[in-house]
Amino acid sequence: MNKLRLYIDIPYEDKSEALRLGARWSKTTKKWYIHNTISNVNEYMKFSKWLFAKSNDLIIATEFLFIAQGYRTCWRCRQKTKVAALGVGEFAHIFDNYNYTQCRYFDTSKNPGTEFHLAWAMNEHDIPPKLLQYLKKNFSVWSSYSYYSGRREFSNHCDHCGAVQGTKHLFFNPDSPFCLINIDDETEIENKVSKLKIIGIPILDDLLLKWNVLITDKDDNYIKYAAPGYLSLSNNKYTDYAKYNELYYFTDIRR
């Protein structure tokens, strides 16, 4: 059985307890990690004390991340502009429900890379640096002040005039290139999704992400109808699956 890794932050004073529970220290990344076997994300529940140190609602991505590419008309200059969304494939949702830790695993497809759920990160520091670098190079995305939320957020901007393409509008409005919530007609869904490109990014290690993930009963249509794309962020010519080290440190560090 293949073993996966999930890297987490554990204070020095807790190292004995963490070791006793099965955590290990990586000399290369200078971080603690948990060993896990495929499809056994409940193993992570033992470490909820540290997983919930910064948030009590967590996403753990397994096997694939995604970028969804679409187009919309800018509200300011009325020109067509390219916009991006993030996505996850199979993932675990671990959350603290009234001091009771629960875990839900979303894996409805038998084939890796064929499950997609729309996502976004409001803070660019919550995106693995190598993925963030790719996004900033290929899309007009950066952090700017949002009058809707009253704080700085990582957002799409118009390719032509630089106007913010509001995150709420991109993900929840009927005219959004990504939103399928209020569409029931199969032909209408196909016409809309076929204009998207879904880029799959294989990952070797499980990733702890502070992303907002939208789950709907129409999620299977993204992979079904969108144009497929593929992106390897691995530095290893023998595999397309990127390690944690590569996503966060840009170098090919031996494990």
N, C-alpha and C positions, 0 to 999 in steps of 0.2 A: 504494500500500500504506500503510495507517495505521501510524503510529509510536506505540509505547507508551513509557512511562517507568518505570524502576525507580530509586527513590531509595536511595542507600547512603551510609555514612559512610567518608570517605577523609581521612586525615591531611594536614595542610597540606604536610608535607615530601614527600608522594607525588604532589602535584598534577601535576607534569610528566609522570610516567609514566602517570597516569590520563588526562590529556589526549591523550597519544600513542595510547592504546588506544581513545579515542573517548568518554570521559566528558565531561560538560558541567556547568557550575556554574549553579545557579539563584539569581538575586539575590533572589527573593521568599521562597523557603523557606530560603535560606542552606545548601543541601545540594547534594551532587553527585548526578547522575542518569545513567543509561545509556539511550540510545535503542535501541529494539528494534522489529522488525517482528513482526506477528502470527504465532504458531506457530513462532517461531525463537528459543526460549528458550536454545538452545546459545550464543547470542551472549553470554549472561551468564557463561559459563564463563571468559572471558578475565579476569574481575574476581574470581575466586575468592580471590585474596590478601586482598581487603578483605571479601568476603562472609563468609569464614570467620574473621574477626577475633574474633568472639565465640562462634561455634558452627560445628561442622563438619557440621551436619545442618540443612538449610534448606528451608523451604516458600516458594514464590513463587506467590501466588494470581493468577489471571487471570480477568477478566470478572465473576465473581460471588463474594460471600460469602453466608453463610446464617445464620439463627437457626432452630433447631428448638424448637418449643414443645410440651411434653407435661405429663402429670400423674402423680403417684405418691402413695402413702399414706406419710405421715411415719412413720418408725420410732418416734418418741417419743410424739407426741400422737394418732397414728392418724387424722389428718384428711387430706383430699385437698389437695395443694399443687401449685402450678404450678412447673415446672422448665424450664430452658433448656439447650440445647446449641448449640455453634457448628458451622459447616460451611463447606466450600470446594467450589467447582465444579471447573472445569479448573484444574490447578496443575502446577507443576514441582517435583520433589524433587531437590535438589542436595546431594550428600554426598561426604565425603572417605573413600574406602575404601582404607585402608593407603597414604595419600599419593597416591592416584590419584583425581582428581575425576571423579565420574560424575553424570549427569543423566538422570532419568526423567520423562517428561511424561505426565500422566494426562488424557486427553481422549478419552472413548469416545462422546461425543454430538456430533452435528453442529450442534445448536441451543444457543446460549448460554442458560444458566440452567436446563438440563434435566439437569445432572449434579450429584450431591451426594455428599459424603463427610463423615462425622461427624468433628467436631474439638472441641478444647477448649484453653484457655490456662491454665496453672497460675499464671501471674503476670498480674495485671490490666494491668500496664504493657506487656504484649505485645499488647494489643488496641488498635486505633486509637481515640483518645479520643472521637470522636463516636459510634462504635458502642458503646463502653463506657458512655457517658452514656445511650444508649437502653436498654441492658441494665439498668442500675441503676434507671432510671425505671420499667421495666415488669416486672422480675423481682426476687425477693429474692436478689440476688447481691452478695457482697462478699468481701473477703479475711479469713480467720480461721485460727486454728491447727488443723492436722490432726494428730490423734493417730496416724493411720495412717502418715503420712510423716514426722512430727516437725518440720514447718515450716509457715509460713503459706502458704495456697493460696487462689486465687480459686475460690469454691465457690457452689453453690446452697444456700439455706436455706429452711426451712419458712415459709410465709406466716403461720402461726398462732403457732407457739412459737419460731421462730428456730433450730431445730436444724439442724446441717449435714447436707445430703443428699450423702453421700460421692461423690466423683467416680468412684471405682472401681465403686461400686454402680450408679451411673447409666449407666455405659457398658459394663459387662461382666457384670453379674448377669442371670440369666434373667428376673427380674421387673422389670428396668429398662424404662422406657417407650421407650428408644431402641435397645437392643441386639437385634440379629438373628442373632448369631453361631451360636447353637445351635438355630435354628429352620429346618426344611427344608420343612415343609408350606406350600404357597402360600396356602391359606385362612387359616391361622394368622398368616402374615406380613401378609396384607391386613388382617385384623382388628386387629392390633397397630398397624400403621403408619397406618391410617385415623384413629386417635385423635390423631395428631400434626398440627401445622401447621408447614409449612416456608416460611419467609419469605425470599425472594430479595432480595439487595442488590446492584445492579449497580455495578461500579467501572470507572473509566476507565483508571487507571494500574495496572500490576502492583504487587503489594504483597509485601514481604519479611516473613514472619511466623514467629514462634517458637511455633508451635502443634503440638500432638500431633494427628495425623490418622490415623484408623482406616480402613483399606482392606479391604473384604471383597467377595466375589462376589455379595452381596445388595444392594449399594448402590443399584442402579437402582430398587429397590422404594420408596425414600423419595419420590422425585418421582412415581412411578407411582400410589401409593395415598394419600399424605398430602394434607391440605387445603392448597391453595396460598395464599401470602401474598406481598406485595410491599412493599418499603420503599425509598424513595429518600432518601439522605443528601446529595444534591446541593443546592446553593443556587441553581443555575441553572434557571430555569423552562422552558428550552428542552431540557433533557436530564435524564434520571433517573440518569445515570452520574456517580458522585461521583469527583472528583479527589483525589489525595493531599493537596493543600492543604486541601481541605474536611474530609477525614477526620481530619487531624491538627491543624488550626489553626482549624476552625470558621468560617472566612471564605471568601468567594468571591474568591480571588486570581487575577488574570489570569496565564496562563502565559507 
